[in-house]
Amino acid sequence: MLRSILKGGKPFAERQFRGGGGSALLVHIKLGVEARLRAVLEEQGLIELEVPRASNPWQVNQAVVELLSRVLEVPRDALEIVAGLHKSGKVVTIRGLAPGEVQRRLQAAAARG
């Protein structure tokens, strides 16, 4: 279902926003101890993040936004979880960042470890 939200099921789909463009990203969450980018799985069309276990979904979603903000080097308010608020699979939109730039930043972050 989440793949159908993204254009053609692509992980770095283009999105249009009022006042400009952006991207949408399919994210899979694993609960763990630390917040980190686990993998960029382009062939499966998603990225995998690890975020700390939390007592409620809101805290998990906050951790996802904070981690992606750091990894993509964008302000937190440029990110929005638009699907999967209570699930491990989420669609996150990134306002103001083209799909190619999202992909480049994710790959650079994955290479840094």
N, C-alpha and C positions, 0 to 999 in steps of 0.2 A: 504494500500500500504506500509506504513512504517513497519508494522509487517513482511511483506514478506522479507524485507531487513535483518532482524534478523533471525538467524537460528531457525526455528520452532516457530517463534513468541515469543521466550523467552526474558524476559527483560534483562537478564545478559548473553547474547550470547558471545561465544568465537570468537575472531578475530585474524588472523595472520598478522603480519607486518614484513617487512624486519628487520632482526636482533632480532626478538622476537615476543612474543604474546601480547595479550591484550583482551579487551572486547568491546562490543557495547551495548548501552543502549538506550531504547526508552523513550523519555522525552516529557511531555505535559506542555506547558507554559501557565500560567495565568498572565495577566498584573495587577499590583497592585501598592503598594506604596514602598514596601521593597523587598530585595532579600532574599529569604528563601526557604528551602525545605518544601513543603506542605505535601507531603505524598509519601510513598513507597507502590504502589498498585500492589503487586505481582500477585494477582489473575487476574487482568486486564493486567498484563504484562507491566507496565510502572511506571515511577515516575512522580510526579507533582511538578513543581517549580513555585514560584511566583517571578517575576522580575519587577522592576520599569517600568512604561510606558515610551516609548522613541519616539522620532520623526521619527526614521527610523529603519528598521529591523537590520541593522548592530549593532546598540547600544544594541538592545535586545539580539542579539547573543553574543556580548561581555559580557553582564551581565550573560548570561547562563554559558559561559565558566568560568568566574571569580567565580561564585557561586559554580559550580561543582568542581573547583580547590580547593576551601576552604573546601567543604564538604568531598571530597575524599582524601584530603591531597596529591595532586599531582601537579606538575608544570602545568601552563596553556598550555605550548606547548605539553603536553602529551594528550591533548584533542582536538578533531576536530569534528565539526558538518558536517556530511557527507550527510545528507538529511534533507529537511525541512527548508532551510535557510530563507525562507519568510513565513513560516507557524507556527502555534502554536504547531504542532507535529514535533519533531525533532529526528534524530538518531545521537547520539554522540558516537564516539569511544574514548577509553581510552587506550593508549599505555602503556604496561608494568605492567598492573594490571589484574590479573586473575578474571574471573566472580565471583567466590566465595568471593574474597576479596572485590570486588566492592559491592556486596550484604551486606557483613558484615559492611563495612564502612557506607553505606547508612542507614542500620538499627540502627547503633550506633548514627548517626547524628539525625535520627528521634526520637530516645529515649531521646536524650539531649534536643530536642525541638528547 
